[in-house]
Amino acid sequence: MVVKKILAASIAASLLASVAPASAAINENANQSDFKNVETKQLTSSNGEYLGTEKKVVTITRNDDNGNVKYTMVEEIDYTLAPEYQGIPAYERDFKDRTDINTYEITASNQFIVNNQEVSLESSKVTSQVQASARVALAAAAADKGGIPTHSHYYSTADLQTYTFATYSNLDWSGTAYAAPAGSHAKKTVKRTNMYYQDAKSSIDMFTNDYNDFVFDYGSFLVLSGLSAATLETLVGWIPFAGGAGFQALQAYNSYQDAKSNIGKAYLYVNAM
């Protein structure tokens, strides 16, 4: 058992190392009812350019009332865009300072309630339409490229005037195959002057950062829980537990939903090109 836990932690630590933010800290108070995490990291565009910085303060309050466990998560996010991205409406819209407040509840009868609405994990799954032949390989001569090629990405011609965008519309978590590309697929080749160029590029940049946050949060959960992999149901099942693993499970679920939302936005813009 000890060897299994060490192996699980080693696998998860390797996953964490690949996407760990520049500065992150996990703090819990003695009674484990509250959690506060302050994280500052560099943001990069999907093609690796410096985009700016993000400071995120996450405060989670946990209340256990006779078996009904309820969390309130407050995320205060402060973006500072690099000068070359300031003044671009799409980036100022997507990377705008904000405060998000979400509530999560696991009832004594095992209902999962998000923002006062019950969520069925089975019904939330997406039927994947991913076909190997539909995946778009990066062009060998691409001068500007970014994103996650299997999910949502773009690449340019050598003169940086023509761009190809390709993206799926959703993510799926079937079994332990977490955050797989799913839904509809769109691919467009356009000039930089296309009215949706900046919107699509910004949304893919946002998705890429959210996806990396999710992989980090998921990896942290694996380390703290001692698991080597988890289904979505397993992740949600850990949320009621006090302590690091429960809080990290909640953060992983939240960042997964953010990534789903932004890949959906990327699809809408690419499809409209």
Backbone as JSON, one array per atom type, in Angstrom:
{
  "sequence": "MVVKKILAASIAASLLASVAPASAAINENANQSDFKNVETKQLTSSNGEYLGTEKKVVTITRNDDNGNVKYTMVEEIDYTLAPEYQGIPAYERDFKDRTDINTYEITASNQFIVNNQEVSLESSKVTSQVQASARVALAAAAADKGGIPTHSHYYSTADLQTYTFATYSNLDWSGTAYAAPAGSHAKKTVKRTNMYYQDAKSSIDMFTNDYNDFVFDYGSFLVLSGLSAATLETLVGWIPFAGGAGFQALQAYNSYQDAKSNIGKAYLYVNAM",
  "N": [[0.83, -1.21, 0.0], [1.95, 1.24, 0.84], [3.94, 1.53, -1.09], [2.33, 1.75, -3.36], [1.05, 4.2, -2.89], [3.24, 5.92, -2.9], [4.05, 5.62, -5.56], [1.78, 6.61, -6.87], [1.82, 9.27, -6.01], [4.22, 10.06, -7.15], [3.69, 9.85, -9.91], [1.64, 11.77, -10.13], [3.02, 14.03, -9.27], [4.83, 14.4, -11.34], [3.06, 15.13, -13.35], [2.16, 17.52, -12.27], [4.51, 19.07, -12.29], [4.88, 19.81, -14.91], [3.13, 21.87, -15.46], [3.12, 23.68, -13.4], [2.35, 26.7, -11.64], [4.01, 29.94, -11.45], [4.08, 30.9, -8.85], [2.63, 29.52, -6.06], [0.54, 28.71, -3.32], [-0.74, 26.65, -0.76], [-2.9, 26.92, 1.81], [-4.23, 26.02, 4.94], [-6.43, 26.37, 7.7], [-6.42, 25.49, 11.21], [-8.81, 24.1, 11.88], [-9.72, 23.17, 9.51], [-11.94, 24.09, 8.14], [-11.93, 26.23, 6.5], [-10.32, 27.56, 3.62], [-7.6, 29.07, 1.98], [-6.05, 30.3, -0.85], [-3.41, 31.84, -2.42], [-2.26, 32.88, -5.44], [0.11, 33.73, -7.83], [0.87, 34.09, -11.17], [2.59, 33.85, -14.34], [1.07, 34.68, -17.41], [0.71, 33.19, -20.56], [0.35, 33.51, -24.09], [-1.31, 31.32, -26.43], [0.65, 30.71, -28.23], [2.95, 30.91, -26.84], [3.89, 33.47, -26.24], [4.57, 36.18, -23.96], [1.9, 37.14, -22.04], [0.97, 38.46, -19.84], [0.23, 38.93, -16.34], [-1.41, 37.04, -13.77], [-3.14, 37.34, -10.8], [-4.57, 35.41, -8.4], [-6.85, 35.04, -5.86], [-8.16, 32.65, -3.92], [-10.79, 31.82, -1.9], [-12.26, 29.52, 0.19], [-15.05, 28.48, 1.91], [-16.21, 26.11, 4.15], [-19.05, 24.27, 5.17], [-20.53, 22.01, 7.26], [-23.5, 20.57, 7.73], [-25.19, 18.46, 9.45], [-24.54, 16.28, 7.69], [-25.0, 17.43, 5.22], [-22.92, 18.91, 3.1], [-21.59, 21.98, 2.39], [-20.03, 24.27, 0.24], [-18.67, 27.51, -0.22], [-17.19, 29.21, -2.73], [-14.98, 31.77, -3.41], [-13.49, 33.6, -5.87], [-11.08, 35.89, -6.52], [-9.83, 37.64, -9.08], [-7.14, 39.15, -10.62], [-5.97, 40.68, -13.4], [-3.09, 41.62, -15.25], [-2.32, 42.89, -18.18], [0.18, 42.49, -20.74], [1.88, 45.24, -22.37], [1.57, 45.1, -25.23], [-0.79, 43.77, -25.57], [-2.66, 45.28, -24.35], [-5.42, 47.36, -24.91], [-6.47, 45.88, -26.95], [-9.61, 44.93, -27.74], [-10.79, 42.29, -27.48], [-9.03, 40.91, -25.77], [-9.0, 42.56, -23.54], [-11.61, 42.2, -22.77], [-11.81, 39.4, -22.22], [-9.72, 38.95, -20.39], [-10.32, 40.35, -17.99], [-10.43, 41.98, -14.84], [-12.08, 40.3, -12.19], [-14.57, 39.02, -9.91], [-15.56, 35.94, -8.9], [-18.21, 34.05, -7.59], [-19.18, 31.01, -6.36], [-21.3, 28.32, -5.39], [-21.28, 25.1, -3.91], [-22.72, 22.0, -3.18], [-23.01, 18.96, -1.42], [-25.41, 16.76, -0.69], [-26.93, 14.89, 2.04], [-28.17, 12.8, 0.83], [-26.6, 12.35, -1.32], [-26.87, 14.11, -3.51], [-25.61, 16.36, -5.94], [-25.14, 19.68, -5.96], [-24.86, 22.64, -7.69], [-24.49, 26.02, -7.47], [-27.16, 26.24, -6.61], [-28.49, 24.52, -8.32], [-29.23, 21.22, -9.25], [-26.81, 18.9, -10.34], [-26.35, 16.4, -12.66], [-24.02, 13.98, -13.04], [-23.86, 12.04, -14.97], [-25.63, 12.91, -16.99], [-24.32, 15.16, -17.76], [-22.28, 14.48, -19.35], [-20.6, 14.49, -22.52], [-21.25, 13.45, -25.8], [-18.67, 12.25, -27.56], [-17.33, 13.33, -30.62], [-14.96, 13.0, -31.76], [-12.72, 12.27, -34.26], [-9.92, 10.57, -35.48], [-9.0, 11.31, -38.01], [-9.99, 13.81, -38.23], [-8.51, 15.5, -36.71], [-6.34, 18.26, -36.6], [-3.19, 18.63, -37.85], [-0.23, 20.45, -36.95], [1.01, 22.87, -39.22], [4.0, 22.43, -41.02], [5.44, 24.63, -41.77], [4.61, 26.62, -40.12], [4.73, 29.8, -38.63], [3.71, 31.05, -36.46], [2.13, 29.71, -33.82], [-0.18, 28.05, -31.64], [-1.93, 26.94, -28.63], [-3.68, 23.88, -27.85], [-3.1, 21.22, -29.71], [-4.75, 18.9, -30.03], [-7.16, 19.75, -29.07], [-7.88, 22.64, -29.18], [-6.66, 25.08, -31.23], [-4.33, 27.16, -33.15], [-2.58, 28.17, -36.13], [-0.14, 29.82, -38.22], [0.7, 31.07, -41.53], [4.0, 31.52, -42.95], [4.32, 34.27, -43.34], [2.75, 35.45, -41.47], [0.22, 36.39, -42.06], [-1.98, 34.86, -42.78], [-4.12, 32.69, -41.06], [-4.86, 29.53, -39.62], [-7.46, 28.19, -37.83], [-8.54, 25.76, -35.52], [-10.83, 23.89, -33.67], [-12.5, 22.09, -31.04], [-15.81, 21.89, -29.57], [-16.31, 21.29, -26.96], [-15.56, 19.59, -23.82], [-14.95, 16.31, -22.53], [-15.32, 13.87, -19.95], [-14.75, 10.83, -19.58], [-14.69, 7.88, -17.84], [-11.39, 7.45, -16.76], [-10.25, 9.09, -18.57], [-9.65, 12.12, -18.67], [-10.91, 15.4, -19.48], [-11.11, 15.2, -22.34], [-11.17, 16.04, -25.86], [-14.28, 16.99, -27.34], [-17.64, 16.98, -28.77], [-18.73, 19.26, -31.33], [-16.76, 20.09, -34.28], [-14.74, 22.66, -35.61], [-13.09, 24.26, -38.29], [-11.22, 26.81, -39.71], [-9.68, 28.88, -42.17], [-8.25, 31.97, -42.27], [-7.71, 35.52, -42.93], [-5.68, 37.86, -41.07], [-7.22, 40.09, -40.8], [-9.8, 39.31, -40.45], [-12.95, 39.68, -38.87], [-13.4, 38.19, -36.58], [-10.97, 37.33, -35.74], [-9.25, 38.23, -33.53], [-11.0, 37.68, -31.41], [-11.3, 34.88, -31.52], [-8.63, 34.05, -31.19], [-8.02, 35.12, -28.65], [-9.87, 33.7, -27.07], [-8.95, 31.08, -27.38], [-6.44, 31.36, -26.21], [-7.3, 31.9, -23.58], [-8.64, 29.51, -22.99], [-6.46, 27.72, -23.11], [-4.87, 28.54, -20.9], [-6.73, 28.05, -18.85], [-7.06, 25.28, -19.15], [-4.49, 24.36, -18.5], [-4.47, 25.19, -15.83], [-6.42, 23.47, -14.83], [-5.18, 20.95, -15.21], [-3.05, 21.23, -13.42], [-4.49, 21.55, -10.98], [-5.88, 19.12, -10.91], [-3.73, 17.33, -10.83], [-2.66, 18.09, -8.34], [-4.73, 17.24, -6.69], [-4.55, 14.45, -7.08], [-2.05, 13.93, -5.88], [-2.58, 14.65, -3.2], [-4.67, 12.95, -2.53], [-3.64, 10.46, -2.93], [-4.21, 8.92, -5.1], [-3.81, 7.44, -8.4], [-5.21, 8.03, -10.64], [-8.44, 9.36, -11.62], [-11.98, 9.23, -11.94], [-14.59, 11.47, -13.06], [-16.72, 11.21, -11.32], [-15.41, 10.14, -9.1], [-13.78, 12.29, -8.39], [-15.7, 14.27, -7.66], [-16.81, 12.87, -5.57], [-14.9, 13.13, -3.58], [-15.16, 15.71, -2.72], [-16.82, 16.3, -0.38], [-15.12, 15.77, 1.79], [-13.23, 17.07, 4.45], [-10.2, 19.01, 4.49], [-7.04, 18.96, 2.62], [-7.27, 17.34, 0.21], [-10.04, 17.32, -0.33], [-10.61, 20.07, -0.7], [-8.94, 20.53, -2.89], [-10.06, 18.87, -4.8], [-12.44, 20.21, -5.27], [-11.46, 22.6, -6.4], [-10.32, 21.55, -8.73], [-12.59, 20.6, -10.07], [-13.89, 23.01, -10.52], [-12.05, 24.45, -12.17], [-12.05, 22.76, -14.35], [-14.65, 23.16, -15.33], [-14.39, 25.84, -16.1], [-12.56, 25.59, -18.21], [-14.12, 24.09, -20.0], [-16.1, 25.97, -20.58], [-14.65, 28.0, -21.93], [-13.51, 26.7, -24.16], [-15.81, 26.27, -25.5], [-16.56, 28.91, -26.16], [-14.45, 29.55, -27.86], [-15.01, 27.83, -29.99], [-17.44, 28.92, -30.95], [-16.58, 31.41, -31.96], [-14.67, 30.64, -33.91], [-16.25, 29.09, -35.59], [-17.89, 31.05, -36.58], [-16.33, 32.51, -38.28]],
  "CA": [[0.0, 0.0, 0.0], [2.83, 2.4, 0.89], [4.57, 1.65, -2.4], [1.31, 2.23, -4.3], [0.83, 5.63, -2.65], [4.42, 6.64, -3.36], [3.99, 5.61, -7.01], [0.72, 7.53, -7.28], [2.29, 10.63, -5.77], [5.27, 10.34, -8.12], [3.04, 10.1, -11.2], [0.94, 13.05, -10.07], [4.0, 15.1, -9.15], [5.34, 14.63, -12.68], [2.02, 15.88, -14.04], [2.16, 18.86, -11.71], [5.71, 19.81, -12.63], [4.82, 20.31, -16.28], [2.27, 23.06, -15.61], [3.06, 24.38, -12.11], [2.44, 28.15, -11.77], [5.23, 30.54, -10.94], [3.99, 30.99, -7.4], [1.37, 28.99, -5.56], [0.61, 28.27, -1.93], [-1.98, 26.09, -0.23], [-2.94, 27.16, 3.25], [-5.44, 25.61, 5.62], [-6.37, 26.67, 9.11], [-6.37, 24.29, 12.03], [-10.05, 23.31, 11.91], [-9.93, 22.7, 8.14], [-13.24, 24.53, 7.65], [-11.71, 27.28, 5.52], [-9.14, 27.38, 2.78], [-7.26, 30.26, 1.22], [-4.92, 30.07, -1.73], [-3.0, 33.05, -3.16], [-1.4, 32.41, -6.52], [0.49, 34.69, -8.87], [1.55, 33.36, -12.24], [2.69, 34.48, -15.64], [0.18, 34.19, -18.45], [1.28, 33.18, -21.9], [-0.61, 33.25, -25.15], [-1.22, 29.93, -26.88], [1.89, 30.5, -28.99], [4.09, 31.05, -25.95], [4.27, 34.86, -25.97], [4.2, 36.71, -22.65], [0.6, 37.79, -22.14], [0.77, 39.3, -18.66], [0.21, 38.19, -15.08], [-2.69, 36.81, -13.11], [-3.12, 37.09, -9.36], [-5.85, 34.82, -8.04], [-7.04, 34.73, -4.44], [-9.29, 31.75, -3.78], [-11.21, 31.57, -0.52], [-13.32, 28.51, 0.24], [-15.63, 28.26, 3.24], [-16.88, 24.81, 4.2], [-20.0, 24.14, 6.26], [-21.11, 20.65, 7.32], [-24.71, 20.64, 8.52], [-25.87, 17.15, 9.53], [-24.32, 15.47, 6.5], [-25.06, 18.27, 4.02], [-21.67, 19.67, 3.05], [-21.73, 23.09, 1.45], [-18.87, 25.13, 0.06], [-18.77, 28.77, -0.96], [-15.87, 29.53, -3.3], [-14.84, 33.13, -3.92], [-12.25, 33.78, -6.63], [-10.78, 37.28, -6.88], [-8.84, 37.5, -10.13], [-6.61, 40.44, -11.06], [-5.11, 40.51, -14.58], [-2.29, 42.73, -15.77], [-1.93, 42.52, -19.54], [1.4, 43.08, -21.3], [1.53, 46.43, -23.17], [1.15, 44.83, -26.61], [-2.16, 43.23, -25.56], [-3.56, 46.3, -23.84], [-6.09, 48.08, -25.98], [-7.15, 44.94, -27.86], [-10.9, 44.7, -27.06], [-11.06, 40.89, -27.14], [-8.22, 40.53, -24.62], [-9.47, 43.32, -22.38], [-12.87, 41.59, -22.35], [-11.61, 38.06, -21.65], [-8.79, 39.01, -19.26], [-10.78, 41.49, -17.19], [-10.52, 41.69, -13.41], [-13.42, 39.88, -11.82], [-14.77, 38.21, -8.72], [-16.54, 34.86, -9.13], [-18.7, 33.39, -6.38], [-19.92, 29.79, -6.69], [-21.62, 27.46, -4.25], [-21.32, 23.67, -4.2], [-23.29, 21.27, -2.04], [-23.24, 17.52, -1.46], [-26.42, 16.5, 0.33], [-26.85, 13.6, 2.72], [-28.66, 11.79, -0.12], [-25.62, 12.32, -2.42], [-27.14, 15.03, -4.62], [-24.55, 17.33, -6.18], [-25.84, 20.91, -6.31], [-23.95, 23.73, -8.03], [-25.23, 27.29, -7.58], [-28.57, 25.94, -6.34], [-29.06, 23.65, -9.34], [-28.68, 19.88, -9.16], [-26.03, 18.49, -11.5], [-26.22, 14.96, -12.87], [-22.73, 13.75, -13.69], [-24.07, 11.23, -16.17], [-26.26, 13.7, -18.06], [-23.44, 16.25, -18.18], [-21.27, 13.97, -20.27], [-20.78, 14.87, -23.91], [-20.92, 12.4, -26.76], [-17.5, 12.68, -28.31], [-17.36, 13.13, -32.06], [-13.57, 13.12, -32.2], [-12.21, 11.27, -35.18], [-8.49, 10.8, -35.68], [-8.79, 11.98, -39.29], [-10.45, 15.2, -38.16], [-7.56, 16.3, -35.96], [-5.55, 19.08, -37.51], [-1.77, 18.66, -37.5], [0.4, 21.76, -37.16], [1.73, 22.99, -40.48], [5.44, 22.4, -40.8], [6.01, 25.96, -42.0], [3.92, 27.59, -39.29], [5.6, 30.74, -37.94], [3.02, 31.45, -35.24], [1.22, 28.61, -33.51], [-0.46, 27.98, -30.22], [-3.07, 26.17, -28.2], [-3.5, 22.46, -27.62], [-3.48, 20.73, -31.04], [-5.84, 17.92, -30.01], [-8.37, 20.36, -28.51], [-8.21, 23.96, -29.69], [-5.38, 25.69, -31.55], [-4.22, 27.93, -34.39], [-1.22, 28.31, -36.66], [-0.09, 30.81, -39.28], [1.68, 30.93, -42.6], [5.27, 32.14, -42.58], [4.26, 35.73, -43.37], [1.88, 35.88, -40.35], [-0.96, 37.06, -42.58], [-3.07, 33.9, -42.88], [-4.16, 31.81, -39.9], [-5.82, 28.44, -39.58], [-7.98, 27.9, -36.5], [-9.26, 24.49, -35.42], [-11.22, 23.69, -32.28], [-13.72, 21.38, -30.67], [-16.74, 22.76, -28.86], [-16.57, 20.88, -25.59], [-14.68, 18.61, -23.2], [-15.64, 15.16, -21.96], [-14.55, 13.13, -18.94], [-15.31, 9.47, -19.55], [-13.74, 7.04, -17.12], [-10.25, 8.24, -16.28], [-9.77, 9.93, -19.68], [-10.17, 13.42, -18.29], [-10.8, 16.58, -20.35], [-10.89, 14.82, -23.74], [-11.93, 16.9, -26.79], [-15.59, 16.41, -27.65], [-18.6, 17.88, -29.39], [-18.56, 19.6, -32.75], [-15.43, 20.54, -34.68], [-14.72, 23.73, -36.61], [-11.77, 24.61, -38.82], [-11.31, 27.91, -40.66], [-8.45, 29.57, -42.54], [-8.67, 33.36, -42.48], [-6.71, 36.58, -42.84], [-5.66, 38.55, -39.77], [-8.22, 41.15, -40.82], [-11.13, 38.76, -40.18], [-13.54, 40.36, -37.71], [-13.38, 37.33, -35.4], [-9.6, 36.84, -35.52], [-8.81, 38.49, -32.16], [-11.89, 36.98, -30.48], [-10.96, 33.45, -31.52], [-7.28, 33.9, -30.63], [-8.11, 35.39, -27.22], [-10.59, 32.6, -26.43], [-8.06, 29.92, -27.34], [-5.46, 31.67, -25.17], [-7.97, 31.74, -22.3], [-8.85, 28.07, -22.8], [-5.18, 27.07, -22.84], [-4.51, 28.82, -19.52], [-7.67, 27.32, -17.99], [-6.76, 23.85, -19.24], [-3.29, 24.12, -17.7], [-4.88, 25.3, -14.42], [-7.11, 22.24, -14.48], [-4.2, 19.85, -15.09], [-2.35, 21.46, -12.16], [-5.4, 21.26, -9.86], [-6.13, 17.68, -10.92], [-2.5, 16.7, -10.34], [-2.58, 18.34, -6.9], [-5.7, 16.35, -6.06], [-4.0, 13.09, -7.07], [-1.0, 13.88, -4.87], [-3.14, 14.73, -1.85], [-5.56, 11.82, -2.28], [-2.91, 9.2, -3.07], [-4.7, 8.18, -6.26], [-3.03, 7.6, -9.62], [-6.15, 8.52, -11.65], [-9.77, 9.52, -11.04], [-13.11, 9.57, -12.79], [-15.27, 12.68, -12.61], [-17.51, 10.83, -10.16], [-14.48, 10.01, -7.98], [-13.38, 13.64, -8.0], [-16.81, 14.89, -6.93], [-16.98, 12.12, -4.34], [-13.95, 13.59, -2.57], [-15.44, 17.09, -2.31], [-17.33, 16.49, 0.97], [-14.13, 15.54, 2.83], [-12.45, 18.22, 4.9], [-8.78, 18.84, 4.29], [-6.46, 19.34, 1.35], [-7.79, 16.62, -0.96], [-11.39, 17.77, -0.6], [-10.54, 21.4, -1.27], [-8.32, 20.47, -4.21], [-11.05, 18.27, -5.69], [-13.37, 21.29, -5.62], [-10.79, 23.5, -7.33], [-10.17, 20.86, -10.02], [-13.91, 20.6, -10.73], [-14.17, 24.39, -10.94], [-11.2, 24.81, -13.3], [-12.52, 21.96, -15.48], [-15.81, 23.85, -15.88], [-13.89, 27.05, -16.78], [-11.98, 25.18, -19.5], [-15.24, 23.72, -20.86], [-16.76, 27.2, -21.01], [-13.84, 28.78, -22.88], [-13.38, 26.01, -25.44], [-17.09, 26.53, -26.16], [-16.49, 30.25, -26.74], [-13.53, 29.48, -29.0], [-15.73, 27.18, -31.09], [-18.42, 29.86, -31.5], [-15.89, 32.42, -32.78], [-14.07, 30.01, -35.09], [-17.33, 28.68, -36.48], [-18.49, 32.25, -37.19], [-15.37, 33.17, -39.18]],
  "C": [[0.86, 1.26, 0.0], [3.49, 2.63, -0.46], [3.59, 2.21, -3.42], [1.09, 3.72, -4.13], [2.02, 6.45, -3.13], [4.42, 6.73, -4.89], [2.95, 6.6, -7.52], [1.17, 8.97, -7.14], [3.35, 11.03, -6.79], [4.69, 10.65, -9.49], [2.38, 11.47, -11.2], [1.9, 14.21, -9.99], [4.61, 15.43, -10.51], [4.35, 15.44, -13.5], [2.0, 17.32, -13.58], [3.33, 19.69, -12.21], [5.63, 20.44, -14.01], [4.01, 21.58, -16.42], [2.21, 23.89, -14.33], [3.19, 25.87, -12.31], [3.69, 28.69, -11.13], [5.22, 30.62, -9.42], [2.64, 30.49, -6.94], [1.56, 28.53, -4.14], [-0.74, 27.75, -1.5], [-1.92, 26.25, 1.27], [-4.27, 26.7, 3.82], [-5.31, 26.01, 7.09], [-6.55, 25.38, 9.91], [-7.63, 23.46, 11.98], [-10.47, 22.83, 10.52], [-11.31, 23.06, 7.59], [-13.1, 25.58, 6.56], [-10.38, 27.05, 4.82], [-8.88, 28.68, 2.06], [-6.0, 29.99, 0.43], [-4.64, 31.35, -2.5], [-1.97, 32.61, -4.19], [-1.14, 33.53, -7.51], [1.27, 33.94, -9.93], [1.63, 34.21, -13.49], [1.68, 33.85, -16.58], [0.92, 34.22, -19.78], [0.17, 32.96, -22.91], [-0.4, 31.81, -25.61], [0.05, 29.65, -27.67], [3.13, 30.8, -28.16], [4.54, 32.47, -25.67], [3.79, 35.28, -24.57], [2.93, 37.53, -22.78], [0.36, 38.75, -20.98], [0.84, 38.44, -17.41], [-1.22, 38.06, -14.55], [-2.45, 36.59, -11.62], [-4.51, 36.6, -8.97], [-5.85, 34.51, -6.54], [-8.31, 33.9, -4.33], [-9.57, 31.52, -2.3], [-12.39, 30.61, -0.55], [-13.76, 28.35, 1.7], [-16.45, 26.98, 3.2], [-17.81, 24.75, 5.41], [-20.65, 22.75, 6.19], [-22.29, 20.7, 8.28], [-25.45, 19.31, 8.46], [-25.75, 16.34, 8.23], [-24.46, 16.21, 5.19], [-23.83, 19.17, 4.02], [-21.79, 20.74, 1.98], [-20.47, 23.94, 1.45], [-19.29, 26.42, -0.63], [-17.36, 29.12, -1.42], [-15.9, 30.93, -3.88], [-13.48, 33.23, -4.59], [-12.12, 35.25, -7.01], [-9.6, 37.24, -7.84], [-8.45, 38.87, -10.66], [-5.63, 40.18, -12.21], [-4.33, 41.79, -14.85], [-1.76, 42.31, -17.13], [-0.62, 43.2, -19.94], [1.01, 44.23, -22.22], [1.0, 46.12, -24.56], [-0.26, 44.25, -26.69], [-3.17, 44.22, -24.98], [-4.16, 47.07, -25.01], [-6.73, 47.18, -27.03], [-8.46, 44.53, -27.19], [-11.14, 43.26, -26.63], [-10.29, 40.46, -25.9], [-8.64, 41.3, -23.37], [-10.8, 42.78, -21.87], [-12.64, 40.27, -21.63], [-10.73, 38.07, -20.41], [-9.08, 40.27, -18.42], [-10.86, 41.08, -15.73], [-11.95, 41.31, -13.05], [-13.4, 39.15, -10.49], [-15.88, 37.21, -9.01], [-16.92, 34.23, -7.8], [-19.56, 32.2, -6.8], [-20.17, 28.99, -5.42], [-21.75, 26.02, -4.73], [-21.84, 22.95, -2.96], [-23.43, 19.79, -2.36], [-24.22, 17.21, -0.34], [-26.22, 15.13, 0.94], [-27.33, 12.47, 1.82], [-27.81, 11.74, -1.4], [-26.05, 13.09, -3.67], [-25.98, 16.01, -4.73], [-25.21, 18.59, -6.72], [-24.82, 22.03, -6.51], [-24.78, 24.98, -8.26], [-26.73, 27.06, -7.56], [-29.25, 25.11, -7.42], [-28.39, 22.27, -9.27], [-27.98, 19.51, -10.47], [-25.96, 16.97, -11.53], [-24.93, 14.71, -13.63], [-22.89, 12.93, -14.96], [-24.63, 12.08, -17.32], [-25.36, 14.82, -18.55], [-22.36, 15.77, -19.14], [-21.62, 14.32, -21.71], [-20.44, 13.67, -24.79], [-19.81, 12.89, -27.66], [-17.64, 12.36, -29.78], [-15.95, 13.2, -32.64], [-13.22, 11.95, -33.11], [-10.74, 11.6, -35.45], [-8.23, 11.59, -36.96], [-9.19, 13.45, -39.25], [-9.47, 16.09, -37.41], [-6.62, 17.02, -36.92], [-4.11, 19.11, -37.03], [-1.22, 20.06, -37.75], [1.15, 21.77, -38.48], [3.23, 23.1, -40.22], [6.05, 23.79, -40.92], [5.38, 27.03, -41.12], [4.92, 28.48, -38.55], [5.01, 31.14, -36.6], [1.99, 30.36, -34.94], [0.98, 28.55, -32.02], [-1.7, 27.16, -29.93], [-2.69, 24.73, -27.96], [-4.0, 21.76, -28.89], [-4.64, 19.74, -31.04], [-7.17, 18.52, -29.59], [-8.78, 21.64, -29.23], [-6.9, 24.7, -29.97], [-5.46, 26.5, -32.84], [-2.78, 27.9, -34.85], [-1.29, 29.23, -37.88], [0.8, 30.35, -40.43], [2.93, 31.7, -42.19], [5.21, 33.66, -42.54], [3.33, 36.32, -42.31], [0.61, 36.59, -40.81], [-2.19, 36.15, -42.66], [-2.98, 32.91, -41.72], [-5.2, 30.72, -40.09], [-6.18, 28.18, -38.11], [-8.72, 26.57, -36.54], [-9.59, 24.23, -33.96], [-12.44, 22.78, -32.16], [-14.57, 22.3, -29.8], [-16.89, 22.43, -27.39], [-15.47, 19.94, -25.1], [-15.53, 17.49, -22.62], [-14.72, 14.47, -20.96], [-15.21, 11.77, -18.78], [-14.29, 8.54, -18.92], [-12.62, 7.89, -16.56], [-9.62, 9.07, -17.39], [-10.33, 11.33, -19.5], [-9.95, 14.48, -19.38], [-10.46, 16.23, -21.79], [-11.67, 15.76, -24.65], [-13.22, 16.21, -27.2], [-16.46, 17.44, -28.34], [-18.33, 18.1, -30.86], [-17.15, 20.12, -33.01], [-15.55, 21.63, -35.74], [-13.28, 24.02, -37.01], [-11.96, 25.7, -39.87], [-9.91, 28.47, -40.94], [-8.83, 30.98, -42.97], [-7.46, 34.3, -42.48], [-6.77, 37.21, -41.45], [-6.74, 39.62, -39.66], [-9.64, 40.63, -40.56], [-11.68, 39.33, -38.88], [-13.51, 39.51, -36.44], [-11.98, 36.82, -35.06], [-9.16, 37.02, -34.06], [-9.69, 37.76, -31.14], [-11.53, 35.51, -30.38], [-9.6, 33.22, -30.86], [-7.3, 34.11, -29.11], [-8.79, 34.24, -26.48], [-9.74, 31.34, -26.35], [-6.96, 30.13, -26.31], [-6.06, 31.44, -23.78], [-8.19, 30.25, -22.0], [-7.55, 27.38, -22.42], [-4.74, 27.3, -21.4], [-5.43, 28.09, -18.54], [-7.38, 25.82, -17.98], [-5.52, 23.51, -18.42], [-3.58, 24.25, -16.21], [-5.55, 24.01, -13.97], [-6.13, 21.08, -14.29], [-3.42, 19.99, -13.79], [-3.24, 21.09, -10.97], [-5.69, 19.76, -9.76], [-4.91, 16.92, -10.4], [-2.33, 16.89, -8.85], [-3.53, 17.42, -6.14], [-5.17, 14.92, -5.99], [-2.92, 12.94, -6.01], [-1.6, 13.79, -3.47], [-4.04, 13.54, -1.52], [-4.83, 10.48, -2.34], [-3.37, 8.35, -4.22], [-3.77, 8.38, -7.45], [-3.88, 8.12, -10.76], [-7.52, 8.62, -11.0], [-10.8, 9.77, -12.13], [-13.71, 10.87, -12.27], [-16.09, 12.39, -11.36], [-16.63, 10.7, -8.91], [-14.08, 11.39, -7.47], [-14.47, 14.31, -7.17], [-17.04, 14.18, -5.6], [-16.04, 12.53, -3.23], [-14.29, 14.97, -2.03], [-15.95, 17.22, -0.87], [-16.28, 16.38, 2.07], [-13.38, 16.82, 3.17], [-10.98, 17.95, 4.63], [-8.35, 19.12, 2.88], [-7.06, 18.67, 0.15], [-9.19, 17.08, -1.33], [-11.41, 19.15, -1.24], [-9.96, 21.37, -2.69], [-9.25, 19.83, -5.23], [-12.03, 19.34, -6.17], [-12.73, 22.25, -6.63], [-10.62, 22.86, -8.71], [-11.49, 20.85, -10.77], [-14.2, 22.0, -11.28], [-13.34, 24.78, -12.16], [-11.56, 24.0, -14.54], [-13.72, 22.63, -16.15], [-15.4, 25.13, -16.61], [-13.33, 26.69, -18.15], [-13.08, 24.79, -20.48], [-15.92, 24.98, -21.43], [-15.96, 27.91, -22.1], [-13.56, 28.04, -24.17], [-14.69, 26.17, -26.23], [-17.12, 27.89, -26.83], [-15.58, 30.25, -27.97], [-14.23, 28.87, -30.22], [-16.71, 28.16, -31.75], [-17.74, 30.89, -32.41], [-15.29, 31.81, -34.04], [-15.15, 29.62, -36.09], [-17.95, 29.87, -37.22], [-17.57, 32.94, -38.19], [-15.8, 33.05, -40.65]]
}
